[in-house]
Amino acid sequence: MQADGPRACRFGRRWYLNNESWHPSVPPFGEMKCILCWCVSGETHCQRQECPPTACDSPARRDNPCCTKCRGECECSHVGTAPPYPP
């Protein structure tokens, strides 16, 4: 017996539609904003946001709370690039 279409995913107590993405909520920590999960044909996939390394002595978290960046007074070079989250 075949399903009529792509299957949904269950994560914790919630169901997510095929191709839907979300930040998981893990008790007692709450929403994990640096992790993205997505549903693909009934299978849940999760990935932590990848951050490029920083080349400075005292990095700070600015625009993105998941990744550190060099402060304004520091000359920084980033090696490589972080891939975007999957669709």
C-alpha positions as semicolon CSV with decimal commas, in nm:
position;residue;x (nm);y (nm);z (nm)
1;M;0,000;0,000;0,000
2;Q;0,146;0,336;-0,103
3;A;0,087;0,672;0,060
4;D;-0,101;0,933;-0,141
5;G;0,176;1,191;-0,098
6;P;0,484;1,284;0,102
7;R;0,459;1,190;0,468
8;A;0,472;1,428;0,763
9;C;0,729;1,407;1,042
10;R;0,677;1,381;1,414
11;F;0,922;1,560;1,641
12;G;0,844;1,550;2,010
13;R;0,470;1,602;2,041
14;R;0,430;1,797;1,716
15;W;0,378;1,699;1,354
16;Y;0,544;1,886;1,067
17;L;0,451;1,877;0,700
18;N;0,687;1,757;0,429
19;N;0,946;2,031;0,351
20;E;0,854;2,225;0,666
21;S;1,145;2,351;0,879
22;W;1,161;2,453;1,246
23;H;1,391;2,519;1,539
24;P;1,348;2,231;1,783
25;S;1,236;2,293;2,139
26;V;1,419;2,079;2,394
27;P;1,303;2,086;2,757
28;P;1,438;2,232;2,983
29;F;1,644;2,447;2,742
30;G;1,361;2,576;2,524
31;E;1,392;2,664;2,155
32;M;1,732;2,579;2,006
33;K;1,775;2,872;1,766
34;C;2,115;2,753;1,640
35;I;1,970;2,421;1,520
36;L;1,736;2,384;1,224
37;C;1,528;2,074;1,158
38;W;1,331;1,993;0,845
39;C;1,098;1,718;0,728
40;V;1,175;1,517;0,415
41;S;0,925;1,247;0,319
42;G;0,856;1,142;0,676
43;E;1,216;1,167;0,798
44;T;1,335;1,443;1,032
45;H;1,680;1,590;0,965
46;C;1,849;1,841;1,196
47;Q;2,168;2,041;1,159
48;R;2,350;2,287;1,383
49;Q;2,428;2,615;1,210
50;E;2,787;2,607;1,086
51;C;2,998;2,911;1,160
52;P;3,321;3,017;0,993
53;P;3,622;3,029;1,224
54;T;3,733;3,371;1,346
55;A;4,095;3,485;1,355
56;C;4,091;3,737;1,638
57;D;4,173;3,732;2,008
58;S;3,835;3,838;2,149
59;P;3,544;3,752;1,920
60;A;3,193;3,874;2,001
61;R;2,845;3,756;1,910
62;R;2,684;4,033;1,710
63;D;2,422;3,994;1,436
64;N;2,402;3,618;1,477
65;P;2,376;3,481;1,833
66;C;2,496;3,139;1,710
67;C;2,827;3,254;1,559
68;T;3,106;3,476;1,683
69;K;3,255;3,757;1,476
70;C;3,555;3,976;1,534
71;R;3,507;4,310;1,706
72;G;3,536;4,627;1,494
73;E;3,896;4,708;1,596
74;C;4,024;4,370;1,488
75;E;4,132;4,271;1,137
76;C;3,972;3,934;1,075
77;S;4,008;3,674;0,809
78;H;3,753;3,400;0,775
79;V;3,860;3,068;0,631
80;G;3,592;2,900;0,427
81;T;3,224;2,979;0,425
82;A;2,933;2,831;0,611
83;P;2,685;2,648;0,389
84;P;2,326;2,773;0,405
85;Y;2,061;2,572;0,580
86;P;1,898;2,313;0,360
87;P;1,569;2,412;0,198
